[in-house]
Amino acid sequence: MELRNKVALIVGGSSGLGEATARKFSSEGATCAVVASNNIRKANKVAREIKRNSKGYVCDITKPGQVKSLVEKVLINHKKIDILVNSAGIFVPTPAGDTKNIDMNSMIDVNLKGTLNTINAVVPHMKKRKKGNIINMASVAGVRALPLYGVYCASKAGVVMLTKVLATELSRDGIHVNSISPGNTETPMNETIRTDPEWKPILDFMQKLTPSGKTYSSAEEIANTALFLASPRTGNPIYGANFVIDEGFAAGLFVAD
């Protein structure tokens, strides 16, 4: 097993990409601290199902004090944190000239500041142990413009650059910091888009622009990339990388025949 005896703190682990990652990691031997933003029942449900002494937690990652308490609880319960996965995020349209402050602030607070809050809380422990692995879920929107979603794009671009900066700071401490930029992925966050008839023409057009011809990747495919980065066997030489997993969408313009 790739992650035998590892402890993974998975923020956003009660649904979507975080849940898929928790399930993948546990299948490879990891104990997971599954973190939800406010629904302990969902976090506990995932933790019970994946077993391996995994536990559910709740935390508002926009509040540094709560994040510090979370990390302290995880260390009391599990004694160590080998892997941190930052998978919490929100996605709201912010059209130019009509961007609401509450939407702008919430995306920056969760997607960017929340990521840094969890890293700040975990890094001292990893530095002390001279090892650790941090995986940040960014987005293809952090490397390719998505009209009407300027703030989301900016927040995820910030995660990509933050990842690179922290990798240069922390690599000599034995800490890997990398990011994954998924494209369209089947998760609860975009279920409305996937099922709304008004979005179908847009999704059909995006499919034509995607070299693989697929509109969506699966959450498990993204989780497989996280496992690749977390595994000591495959992830050891990787620092500061951003893995774009998007069916080729960001590679360039492509129109199928």
N, C-alpha and C positions, 0 to 999 in steps of 0.2 A: 504494500500500500504506500502511495506517494506521501501521505501526510500523517503517518502513524505517530501518535503521541504529540501531535501539534495542537495548539489552542488557537482558534481563529475568532477574532472579534469582528462580527459582520454587521455593520451599521446599515439599516434598511433591509435587514435579513428576514423580515416577516412576509415579504411579497416581492414579486418581480424578479429582477436580476439578482438581488441580494438573497432571496429565498432559493433560487436556482443554484447560486454559489454555495450556500450553506448545505444544501442537499448533496451537491457534488463533492464538497470537501469532506463531509461526514462519510460518504461512501468510500473515501480514500483514507479513512482512519482518524480524521480530525474531530476534536471536541469543539463545538461552536457556541459562542455567546451571541445569541440571536437578538438583535436590537430593533424594536419598533419605535416609531415616534410617540405614539400614545396608546396603542392597543396591546396591552400585555397578553390578552387572550390569544391574539394571532401569533405573537412571539412564542408563547408557551406551546401553542399547538405545533408550530414548526419544530421547536426544540424536542418535544415529546416524540414526534414522528421520526426525526433523524437519530435520536438516541445518543449513545456514546457520552453520557453525562452532560449533554448540552443543556443550556438554560436560556430562558427568555428574559429580556430586560426591556425597559422603556426609557427613552431619553430624548429631550429636546436638544438637538445638537447645536442650535443657535445660541444656547446658554452655556458658556464655558464652565460654570460651576456645576451644572448637571453632568457635563461630560467628564469632568474630573471625578465626580462621585461614581459615575458609571465604571470608569476604569478601575477605581479602587475596589468596587464590588467584584468586578471580574477577577481581579488579582487575588482577592480573598477566596473566592470560590474555586478558581482554577489554577492559582499559583503563578501563572505566567501568561504572556500574550506573545505568540510567535508571529501571527499574521493579523494585520488590520485591513479590512476591506471597507472602503467608503462607497456605499451604493445607495445612499439616500439622495433623493432629488425631486424637484418639482418642475413642471413644464406648463407655462402659461403664455398665450400670445401677448405681445406688446407692440402693436402697430405704431409706427412713427407718428407723432402728433397726438396720439391717443393712449399713451402709456400711463397706467395708474401707478402711483407711488407704492401702494400696498403690494402690487404684483412685482414691481421692480425690486423692492426691498426684500420681499420674501424669497425670490429666486437667488439673489446675491447672498442673503443670509444663510439659506440652506445649502445651495449648491457649492458655493465657494467658501464662505466663512465657516460653515459647518464642517466641511472637509478639513480645513486648517485647525479648527477646534479639536477634533478627534486626534489629529496627528500631534498637536502640541501636548495633549494629555498622555499619549502612548509613548512618544519618543524617549522621554527620560528613562522609562523602564527598559526599552530596547537598547539604549546606549549603555546602560549599566550591564546588560547581558552581552553586549558587543555582537548582537545579531537581531535580525527582524526583517519583516517583509510587509511593505505597505502597497496596496493596490487601490488606485482611485478610479472609479467609474466616471469617465468624462462623457464625450459624445462626438459623433461625426459632426454635429453642429458646432463643435469647438474648432474644427479645421475647415469647414465649408459653410458658407453663408446660407441661412435659412430665412427667407423673407417672412416678416411679421413676428419673428422670434428673436429680435436683436438682443434683448437682455439675457435670454437663455443661452444664445450663442456666446455672448461675452462671458457669462459665468462659467461655461464649460471650457472656453478657451483659457480662462484663468486657471482652471484645474489642470489643464495640460501643461501650462508654463510653470505653475507651482510645483508640479511633479518633477519637472526637469531641474528646477532650482534646488529642491530638497534632495534630489539624488546627488547633486554635486556637494551638498553640505554633509550628507549622512553616509555616503558610501564607505568612507574610511572607518566608520563605526560599525561596519558590517551590516548596514541596513539598506535593503533594496527598496527603491521607490519607483513604481511604474504606473502607467495608466492604460486603461482600455477605453477606446472610443467606439461604442456600438452605433450602428446605423439603426434603421427601423427594426425593432425587435418586438416580438409578441409578448407584451406584458400588460398588466392591468392599467398602467398609466396611459396607454394609447388605445385601450379597448374601444372607447367612443369613436375615435377616428376610424378604426378598422371596421366598425359596424354601421357607421353613418353613411347613407346613400349619397349625401352631398359631397363626401370626400372621395367617392369612388373614381371620378374622372382624374383627380389629382394623384391618387394612388396608382391608377393605370399609367399615367404619364411618368411617374417616378419609376415604375417598373421598366418602362422603355429606356430610361436613363441608367439602369442598373445592369452592368455586364452579365451578372449571373442569371438575370431574368426573374429573380425572386424579389418580392416586395418586402419580405421580412425574414430575418434570422430568428432562430429559436433562442429562448433564454438559456437553454442548456448549452448551446454553441458558445455563447458568451462565457458561461461558467467554465467551459473547457479551457478557454484562454486564461481565465483566472487561475485555474489549477496549474496550467503550464508555467505561469509566473511564480506561483507559490511553491512549487515542487523544488526541493533541493537538487533533484536530478536534472531538471531542465532550466530552472530559473537562475542558477548561480551567476552566470556572466552578464545578466541583464540589469542595467541601471539607467533610469531616466528615459526609458522608451515609452512611446505611445502606440499601442496596437490598435489600428483602425480595423474593425470587424464589421463590414457594412455591405457585403456582397459586391464590392467593387465600386460602390456609388461615388465615393470621393476621388476615385482615380482619374476621372475626367468625363467629359461629355460622351455619351454612348447612346445611340438610338438604334434599336433593333429593327430588322426588316419587317 
